[in-house]
């Protein structure tokens, strides 16, 4: 799977693989060193964290990444993309939004997390509403942010 792919890949191959990915997404070459450093840091942090590995596991009844939901309100179609969703062993549907952002200068971890929760709380509430309509509210839905910088899992009350 994806976790084993990353963990067993040599550093030089990771670098080359990421360069190909950045080229595919047309990121200017000047930004590659910084982007590769940030991506590597985020993935390594996530895979070193038990909660991060749990989040990325494919050992679920159902799981999806970049899950697209379409909605229509007053003849306007909107697309919402959920970073990660899965149904865990207890039958709970999770909606998780990855956050790769970093704290502002002088900002503590707690201040940073509180600010990010404030920024994304309503987005996750919106995702939960759309997913519950799609599922006809057949399972309990919980939401969380996962911060790759620290790493840190923050469940939200939505």
N, C-alpha and C positions, 0 to 999 in steps of 0.2 A: 504494500500500500504506500501511500504518500509519506507517512511518517518514516517507515523503513527506508524508502527511497532517499530521503534527506539525510538520515542518520548514517547510512552506509556509504554515501557519496564522498569521494575525496574533495578536499577544499578547492583544488584547482578546477575540478569538474563542476562544483557548485558555481564557481565564478563564471565559467564558460556558459553553463546552463542559464544563469541569471542574465548574462550579456545577451544571449539569444532571446530571452523573454523581453528584455527592455527594447531590443531592436524590433521585435514583433509589435510592441505597443508604441513604437515610433518616439521613444524618449531620446532627446538629443544626447549625443555621446558625452558631452561635457558633464552631464548630470549622472552618468553611470557610476563612477566611484562612490559618490555619496549614497545613491540609491542602493547599490549592492551592499554597502555597509549597513544601511538601515534595515534592508530586507533580511540580511543574514542575522543581525542582532534580534530582530523580531521573531524569526522562525526558531532560532536557537533558544531564546528565552521561553517561548511557548512550549517547545518540546522538552525543556528541562523542568517544566512545571507539571506536576501530576494533573492539575485541573485543565491545563492546556492540552495534554495528551488525551484526557477524557473528552474534551470538547471536540477534538479532531478525529476521534475514533470512528471507525465505520462499523463497529460491532453493535449496531442498533437495529431495531425493527424497521425503522425508516430514518434516513438522514439525507440532507441536501445542502449544497453550498451554492451561493448566488441564486437563491430561489426567487423566481419572479412571480409577482402577483399583479394581476390587472384589475382595476376597478373602474366603475363608470358612475359618475355623479353629474346630474344635469347635462347629459350628453357630452361630457368631457371624460376621455379615457386617460387614466393615470397608471403608471407602472411603478411598483414598489419592489425593491430587490433586497431580500433578507440575506445577510452574509452567511449565516449558518442556522439551520433548523434541524431538529432531530427529536425522536421520541425515545426517551430513556427506558431503562429496565422497569421503572415504576409506572410507565404509561403516561408520563408527563411530557408534553410537547414543549420544547425549548426554542426560543427565538434569541439568537445571540448576535450582537453587533460588535465586530472587531474594531478596536481603536488603536491606531498606530501613532497617534499624536503624542507629544511630549509636554512636560510641564513648562510653564512660562518661567523666565528667570526669577529666582527667589520664591517660587511657588512650592509649597510642601506637597507631598504625595496626597495627603487628605484634601487639601485645597483643590488640587488638580482633579481628583476623582469627583469631588462635589461639583465642580464647574462642568465637567464633562457629563455627569448625570443630569444636571440642569439643562444642558444643551440637547441631549438625546432622549430624555424621558418621554416626551410626546411623540417622537418618531417611533419608539418601540411600542408605545401605547397604540399608535396607528397601525403598526404591523400586526399587533395582537388582535385588534378589531377585525382587520381584513382576513387574517388567517382563521379566526373563529367563525366568521361568516362562511368561509370556504369549507371548513371542516364541520359546519353546523354544530359547533361547540360540543364535539364528541369527547374531547379530552381536556384536562386542565392545561392551560398554557401559561408558562412562566417566561420572564424576559431577563436578560443580563447583558452587561457590557463586558468585553474581555480586552484588557489593556496589555498589549504586547511589550510595551516599554519596560514594565516593572518585573515580571508579569503580575496581573491582578484580575480577579473575577469579581464583578460587582452585580449581584442580583438586584433588580429594580422592583419596586412595588408598583405594578401597573394594573 
